[in-house]
Amino acid sequence: MAVHAYVLIQTEVGKAAQVASQVSGIPGVVSAEDVTGPYDVIVRAEANSVDELGKMVVSKVQMVDGITRTLTCPVVNL
């Protein structure tokens, strides 16, 4: 069963659209949209395990130029 999560991203000023576009090309990213509010981009991601999800966020998403901070929120089915 796949692990799903929302990744909330803060970017440098004026970089939200560029970050959303670049992040959307990362394998495992289902969608990436620039938004308003305390976060600049919200990503929906999926992976085969929590470990894979963590590796994707740290080694791929956080490496995108313009990202200053991420917060990963795994989806739970209650």
C-alpha positions as CSV (number, residue, x, y, z in Angstrom):
1,M,0.0,0.0,0.0
2,A,1.4,3.4,-1.0
3,V,2.1,6.2,1.5
4,H,0.6,9.5,0.6
5,A,1.6,12.9,2.0
6,Y,1.2,16.6,1.5
7,V,4.5,18.6,1.5
8,L,4.1,22.2,2.4
9,I,6.8,24.4,0.9
10,Q,8.0,27.9,1.7
11,T,10.0,29.5,-1.0
12,E,12.1,32.6,-1.6
13,V,10.1,35.6,-2.6
14,G,8.8,35.4,-6.2
15,K,9.9,31.7,-6.7
16,A,6.6,29.9,-6.0
17,A,5.6,29.3,-9.6
18,Q,9.1,28.2,-10.6
19,V,9.4,25.8,-7.6
20,A,5.9,24.3,-8.3
21,S,6.9,23.7,-11.9
22,Q,10.2,22.0,-11.0
23,V,8.8,19.9,-8.2
24,S,6.0,18.6,-10.4
25,G,8.5,16.8,-12.5
26,I,9.9,14.7,-9.6
27,P,8.9,11.1,-9.7
28,G,6.3,10.4,-6.9
29,V,4.9,13.9,-7.0
30,V,1.2,13.7,-7.9
31,S,0.6,17.4,-8.0
32,A,2.3,20.7,-7.1
33,E,0.4,23.9,-6.9
34,D,1.4,27.4,-5.8
35,V,-0.9,28.9,-3.2
36,T,-1.3,31.9,-0.9
37,G,-0.9,31.9,2.8
38,P,1.9,30.8,5.1
39,Y,3.2,28.3,2.5
40,D,3.9,29.0,-1.1
41,V,3.6,25.6,-2.7
42,I,1.6,22.5,-1.7
43,V,2.6,19.2,-3.1
44,R,0.7,15.9,-3.1
45,A,3.2,13.0,-3.1
46,E,3.2,9.2,-2.9
47,A,5.8,6.6,-2.3
48,N,5.9,2.8,-1.4
49,S,7.0,3.5,2.2
50,V,7.6,6.2,4.7
51,D,11.4,5.8,4.2
52,E,11.0,6.2,0.4
53,L,8.9,9.3,1.0
54,G,11.5,10.8,3.3
55,K,14.3,10.1,0.9
56,M,12.3,11.7,-2.0
57,V,11.7,14.9,0.1
58,V,15.2,15.2,1.4
59,S,17.2,14.2,-1.7
60,K,14.9,15.6,-4.5
61,V,12.3,18.1,-3.3
62,Q,14.5,20.0,-0.9
63,M,17.3,20.3,-3.5
64,V,15.1,22.4,-5.8
65,D,16.5,26.0,-6.1
66,G,14.3,28.5,-4.2
67,I,13.0,26.3,-1.5
68,T,13.7,27.6,2.0
69,R,11.6,25.1,4.2
70,T,9.4,22.1,3.9
71,L,6.9,20.4,6.2
72,T,5.8,16.9,5.3
73,C,2.3,15.8,6.4
74,P,1.6,12.0,5.8
75,V,-2.0,11.2,5.2
76,V,-3.6,8.9,7.8
77,N,-6.8,6.9,7.3
78,L,-8.7,6.9,10.6
